[in-house]
Amino acid sequence: MSKLTPKLAVFINADKISSDIVASLLDEMAKYGIISVKRLYGDWS
């Protein structure tokens, strides 16, 4: 039996996180599976 790779969905509250760490955060999460959905939410006004 083959091992299935987990698929991850990532939702980030962009009002609460520094844009400087988003890329490294996604890189770290990719170690645990395939990030198939990425969404950032924030007040862009």
C-alpha distance (Angstrom), angle and dihedral (degrees) to the residues before:
residue distance angle dihedral
M1 . . .
S2 3.79 . .
K3 3.78 122.1 .
L4 3.81 113.9 -113.7
T5 3.79 118.2 -133.5
P6 3.82 111.4 -128.3
K7 3.80 117.5 -117.6
L8 3.80 116.7 -139.9
A9 3.79 132.8 -157.9
V10 3.80 115.0 -155.6
F11 3.80 124.1 -161.3
I12 3.80 116.3 -179.2
N13 3.79 126.9 -168.1
A14 3.81 96.9 -138.8
D15 3.80 91.1 -165.5
K16 3.82 89.6 66.0
I17 3.83 103.3 41.6
S18 3.79 133.7 63.5
S19 3.80 114.2 -114.7
D20 3.82 87.2 -136.4
I21 3.81 92.2 74.0
V22 3.82 102.7 39.7
A23 3.83 95.2 92.8
S24 3.81 93.8 48.0
L25 3.81 90.4 45.2
L26 3.81 91.5 54.1
D27 3.82 90.7 45.8
E28 3.80 90.1 53.8
M29 3.80 92.5 47.6
A30 3.82 91.1 49.5
K31 3.82 87.5 65.6
Y32 3.81 88.1 70.5
G33 3.81 99.7 47.2
I34 3.78 146.7 -45.5
I35 3.80 113.7 -48.6
S36 3.79 99.6 -139.6
V37 3.82 98.7 166.5
K38 3.81 126.0 37.6
R39 3.80 123.7 179.4
L40 3.78 131.7 169.7
Y41 3.77 119.8 -166.3
G42 3.76 125.6 -166.0
D43 3.78 148.2 128.1
W44 3.82 101.7 -83.5
S45 3.82 94.8 178.9
